[in-house]
Amino acid sequence: MIKPVRPTLFVGLMSGTSQDAVDAVLAEFPINGEGPPRLIASDSTPLPPQLRARLDALQEPGGGDLDNALQLHHELGLRFADSALSLLASAHAEPRSVRAIGSHGQTVRHRPTGPGPHSLQLGDAALIAARTGIATVADFRSGDIAAGGQGAPLAPLFHQAAFGNSGCQRAILNLGGMANVTFLGTGNAGPSGWDTGPGNVLLDAWAARHLGQPYDADGAFAASGRVHNSLLAALLDHPFVSRQPPKSTGREDFNAQWLERFLDRLGAIEPADVQATLAEFTAACIATAFVNRTNTEELLICGGGTRNRDLLQRIDRHLPRLAVDTTAKAGVDPQWVEALAFAWLARQRIAERALDTQRVTGARQPVILGCVYLP
């Protein structure tokens, strides 16, 4: 029997593949029905460069230092908890008014196929619950993987609830470190969706190397370069690009070391041209998802990549028949969609609602996602 959920507040915490910040939202959901939540407050806390460097080292091939992983698990738990408390203080909300926190955690491994499927997120949820005094839901992916799914992306389930009543054939694109697309269902049909490939992860890494900045502001660096066709062809040859869904990906597939192999082979390429090519690669991967989706009318984009004007223009050029905009058009700030998704997923877990992810992750049956840690 599904437990009723009292009309109350939920917190969502998100730290994505870009590893740039912890996004936190305080959300109030409708008393009845499954419509979109009302955003009460939001906050973003940057992750310090030293911590990001340690996360990078943990994810390098052969870089699985267990002591580093355990220390990061603790430190990230503290940072996530403090982000939630800072958010509540800014909203003048008491922790006791919040039903639960949904914490995505920081993904450091994602290998949902093979002999030992797994996806690992750091950020001690027990510590979050103890430090905030709020029940915390985490580890959203393991149950889905145990049921034969990819464990990701999970945001399409929220996209359906938040954006599914548009009256048109709508798709949602999340441009985080990785990019994922959702094709919203109509009638009783649920959403379908999958990862398309890299979003910001390669662009950010190249900008950090050549600009000394964590990202390419407004895509200006990429816009100053020219696409290198041989490099683009090599990147597009990655088997993930043509793989049929369900599919999900991460830094295991798309990383600086992978890019370097092609640069070593092709010889000297101007850094701005590499950046332009990476942006074009990202847009081209996204466009492949729409090849057989001729009935899609509108694409709404969310995530940190919406601040990259050059990348948005490239996506628009690849999809000329679609009306392309951000989720702001539907009333949800694109910066906070993913964090809102994990507030929504926490709500579903507290209500013990099994979610049907078959058309997204490929799970064999509906699954209750997430583990609850009580304070």
C-alpha positions in Angstrom: 0.0 0.0 0.0 1.4 3.4 -1.0 1.9 5.6 2.0 0.4 9.1 1.7 3.0 12.0 1.8 2.1 15.0 3.9 2.3 18.3 2.1 5.6 19.5 3.3 9.1 20.6 2.1 11.9 18.5 0.5 15.5 19.5 -0.1 17.3 18.3 -3.2 21.1 18.2 -3.4 23.0 17.7 -6.7 26.7 17.5 -7.5 27.1 16.4 -11.1 29.9 15.1 -13.4 31.3 18.6 -13.8 32.2 18.5 -10.0 32.0 22.3 -9.9 29.4 22.9 -7.1 26.7 21.6 -4.9 23.3 22.8 -6.0 20.7 22.8 -3.3 17.0 23.6 -3.6 14.1 23.8 -1.1 10.9 22.7 -2.8 7.2 22.4 -1.9 5.1 19.9 -3.7 1.4 20.1 -4.6 -0.9 18.8 -1.9 -2.6 16.5 -4.4 -1.3 15.1 -7.7 2.2 14.8 -9.2 2.6 18.2 -10.7 5.9 20.2 -10.5 7.1 21.5 -7.2 7.3 25.2 -6.2 10.8 26.3 -5.8 11.1 28.1 -2.4 14.9 28.7 -2.3 18.0 27.7 -4.0 21.8 27.9 -3.4 25.0 26.8 -5.1 28.2 26.2 -3.2 31.4 25.8 -5.3 33.6 22.8 -4.6 37.2 24.0 -3.8 39.9 23.3 -6.5 41.8 21.0 -4.1 38.8 18.8 -3.5 38.1 18.7 -7.2 41.7 17.7 -8.0 41.4 14.8 -5.5 38.1 13.6 -7.2 39.9 13.8 -10.5 42.8 11.7 -9.2 40.3 9.1 -7.9 38.8 8.7 -11.3 41.9 8.4 -13.4 42.7 4.9 -14.7 44.4 3.1 -11.9 43.7 6.0 -9.5 41.4 4.1 -7.1 43.0 5.1 -3.8 40.7 3.7 -1.1 41.9 6.0 1.6 41.3 9.0 -0.6 37.8 7.7 -1.5 36.8 7.2 2.1 38.1 10.6 3.1 36.2 12.2 0.2 33.1 10.3 1.2 33.2 11.9 4.6 34.2 15.4 3.4 31.5 15.5 0.8 28.9 14.4 3.3 29.9 17.4 5.5 29.7 19.7 2.5 26.3 18.4 1.4 25.0 18.8 4.9 26.3 22.3 5.3 24.8 23.2 1.8 21.4 22.0 3.0 21.7 23.9 6.3 22.9 27.1 4.6 19.9 26.8 2.2 17.4 26.5 5.0 19.0 29.4 6.9 18.7 31.6 3.8 15.0 30.6 3.5 14.3 31.1 7.2 13.1 27.5 7.3 13.6 25.1 10.3 15.1 21.7 9.6 12.1 20.1 11.4 9.8 21.5 8.6 11.6 19.4 5.9 10.3 15.9 5.4 13.5 14.6 3.7 16.7 15.5 1.8 17.4 13.8 -1.6 21.1 13.7 -2.1 22.4 12.5 -5.5 26.0 12.3 -4.2 29.2 12.7 -6.3 29.6 10.0 -8.9 33.1 8.5 -9.1 32.4 5.2 -10.9 29.6 4.3 -13.3 29.9 0.9 -15.0 26.3 -0.4 -15.3 27.1 -3.2 -17.7 29.5 -6.2 -17.6 30.0 -8.9 -15.0 29.8 -6.6 -12.0 27.4 -3.7 -12.8 27.8 -0.8 -10.4 27.5 2.9 -9.9 29.2 4.6 -6.9 28.4 8.0 -5.5 30.3 9.6 -2.6 28.9 11.8 0.1 28.0 10.1 3.4 24.2 10.2 3.7 24.2 9.0 7.3 26.4 12.0 8.1 24.1 14.3 6.2 21.1 13.0 8.3 23.0 13.3 11.6 24.3 16.8 10.9 21.0 18.2 9.6 18.6 16.2 11.7 16.6 15.5 8.5 15.9 12.0 7.0 18.2 11.7 3.9 17.5 9.6 0.8 20.6 8.6 -1.2 22.0 5.8 -3.4 19.2 6.2 -6.0 21.0 4.1 -8.6 21.7 0.7 -7.0 18.1 -0.6 -6.9 17.7 0.2 -10.6 20.9 -1.6 -11.5 19.9 -4.6 -9.4 16.7 -4.8 -11.5 18.8 -4.9 -14.7 18.8 -1.1 -15.4 21.5 1.3 -16.2 20.9 3.3 -13.0 21.0 6.5 -15.0 19.7 8.8 -16.1 17.0 9.2 -13.5 16.0 12.8 -14.2 13.6 11.8 -17.1 11.1 10.6 -14.4 11.0 14.1 -12.9 11.0 15.7 -16.4 7.7 13.9 -17.1 6.1 15.1 -13.9 7.3 18.7 -14.3 7.1 19.3 -18.0 4.8 16.6 -19.4 1.5 18.5 -19.8 2.6 20.9 -22.5 0.1 19.8 -25.3 3.0 19.3 -27.7 5.6 16.7 -28.4 8.3 17.9 -26.1 11.9 16.8 -25.3 14.1 17.9 -22.4 17.8 18.1 -22.6 20.0 18.2 -19.5 23.4 19.7 -20.2 25.5 18.8 -17.2 28.9 17.2 -17.2 27.2 14.5 -19.3 24.2 15.2 -21.5 21.0 13.3 -21.3 17.7 13.6 -23.3 14.1 12.9 -22.3 11.3 12.4 -24.7 8.2 13.1 -22.7 5.3 10.6 -22.9 1.7 11.5 -23.8 -1.4 10.0 -22.4 -0.5 7.1 -20.2 2.9 6.6 -21.8 5.9 7.3 -19.6 9.0 9.1 -20.7 11.9 7.6 -22.6 15.5 8.9 -22.3 19.2 8.2 -22.2 22.6 9.8 -22.1 23.8 11.1 -25.4 27.5 11.5 -24.4 29.5 14.4 -23.0 27.9 17.7 -22.1 30.4 20.1 -20.4 33.0 17.6 -19.1 35.4 17.8 -22.0 34.8 21.5 -22.7 35.5 22.3 -19.0 38.7 20.2 -18.9 40.1 21.8 -22.0 39.2 25.3 -20.8 40.9 24.6 -17.5 44.0 23.6 -19.2 44.3 26.4 -21.7 42.4 29.3 -20.0 43.1 28.5 -16.4 39.4 28.8 -15.8 36.9 26.0 -14.7 34.8 26.5 -17.8 34.6 28.3 -21.1 32.5 31.4 -20.2 29.6 31.8 -22.7 31.5 29.5 -25.1 33.7 32.3 -26.2 36.8 30.1 -26.5 35.0 27.6 -28.7 33.4 30.3 -30.8 36.9 31.7 -31.5 38.0 28.5 -33.1 37.2 26.3 -36.1 36.0 22.7 -36.1 38.8 20.3 -37.0 37.0 17.8 -39.2 39.5 14.9 -38.7 39.3 15.2 -34.9 35.5 15.4 -35.0 35.3 12.3 -37.1 37.6 10.4 -34.7 35.5 11.5 -31.7 32.3 10.5 -33.3 33.6 7.1 -33.9 33.3 6.3 -30.2 31.1 3.2 -29.9 28.9 4.9 -27.3 27.6 7.4 -29.9 26.0 4.7 -32.1 25.0 2.4 -29.3 21.3 1.8 -29.0 19.5 2.9 -25.7 19.1 2.2 -22.9 22.5 3.6 -22.3 24.4 5.8 -19.8 27.9 7.1 -19.6 30.5 8.9 -17.5 34.1 9.9 -17.2 35.0 6.3 -17.8 34.2 6.8 -21.5 34.8 10.5 -22.0 37.9 12.0 -20.4 41.1 13.9 -21.0 43.2 10.8 -21.5 40.8 9.6 -24.2 41.0 12.9 -26.0 44.8 13.0 -25.8 45.1 9.8 -27.8 43.5 11.5 -30.8 45.5 14.7 -30.4 48.8 12.8 -30.3 47.8 11.0 -33.5 46.6 14.1 -35.4 49.5 16.4 -34.5 49.4 20.0 -33.5 45.9 21.6 -33.4 45.2 25.1 -32.2 43.7 24.9 -28.7 40.7 27.1 -29.7 40.1 24.7 -32.6 40.1 21.7 -30.2 37.5 23.6 -28.1 35.3 24.3 -31.1 35.5 20.6 -32.1 34.6 19.4 -28.6 31.5 21.7 -28.7 30.6 20.5 -32.1 31.0 16.9 -31.0 28.7 17.5 -28.0 26.0 19.0 -30.2 26.4 16.2 -32.8 26.0 13.5 -30.2 22.8 15.2 -28.9 21.5 15.5 -32.5 21.8 11.7 -33.0 19.1 11.2 -30.4 16.6 12.9 -32.6 17.2 11.0 -35.8 14.1 8.9 -35.5 12.1 11.4 -33.5 10.5 13.3 -36.3 7.3 14.1 -34.3 9.2 16.0 -31.6 8.2 19.7 -31.8 10.0 21.4 -28.9 13.3 21.0 -27.0 13.8 22.6 -23.6 17.3 22.7 -22.2 18.4 22.7 -18.6 21.7 22.4 -16.7 24.9 24.4 -16.5 25.4 24.2 -20.2 22.6 26.6 -20.8 25.1 29.3 -19.9 27.2 28.3 -22.9 25.7 30.4 -25.7 28.0 28.9 -28.4 27.0 25.4 -27.5 23.3 26.3 -27.5 23.7 27.8 -31.0 25.4 24.6 -32.2 22.6 22.5 -30.9 20.0 24.8 -32.5 21.8 24.5 -35.9 21.8 20.7 -35.6 18.1 20.6 -34.9 16.6 23.3 -37.2 13.1 21.9 -37.2 12.7 22.1 -33.5 11.8 25.1 -31.3 14.8 25.2 -28.9 14.6 27.1 -25.6 15.4 26.6 -22.0 13.2 25.2 -19.2 12.6 28.8 -18.1 9.9 28.8 -20.8 8.1 26.2 -18.8 8.6 28.1 -15.5 11.5 26.3 -14.1 15.0 27.9 -13.9 17.4 25.6 -15.9 20.0 25.9 -13.1 17.9 24.0 -10.6 16.1 21.3 -12.5 18.5 18.5 -11.5 18.4 19.4 -7.8 14.6 19.6 -8.0 14.7 16.1 -9.6 16.3 14.7 -6.5 13.9 16.4 -4.1 11.1 14.8 -6.2 12.9 11.4 -6.1 13.2 11.7 -2.3 9.5 12.4 -2.1 8.7 9.2 -4.2 11.0 7.2 -1.9 9.4 8.4 1.3 6.0 7.6 -0.2 7.4 4.1 -1.2 6.4 4.6 -4.8 7.9 2.1 -7.2 9.0 3.9 -10.4 8.8 2.4 -13.9 12.2 3.1 -15.5 12.0 0.4 -18.2 11.9 3.0 -21.1 14.7 5.0 -19.6 17.2 2.7 -17.9 16.0 -0.7 -19.1 15.1 -2.1 -15.6 13.0 -5.2 -15.7 10.3 -4.0 -13.3 9.3 -0.9 -11.4 11.7 -0.2 -8.5 11.6 1.9 -5.3 14.7 4.0 -5.7 16.9 5.2 -2.9 17.9 4.3 0.7 16.6 6.3 3.7 19.0 7.3 6.4 17.3 8.6 9.6 18.9 11.2 11.9 
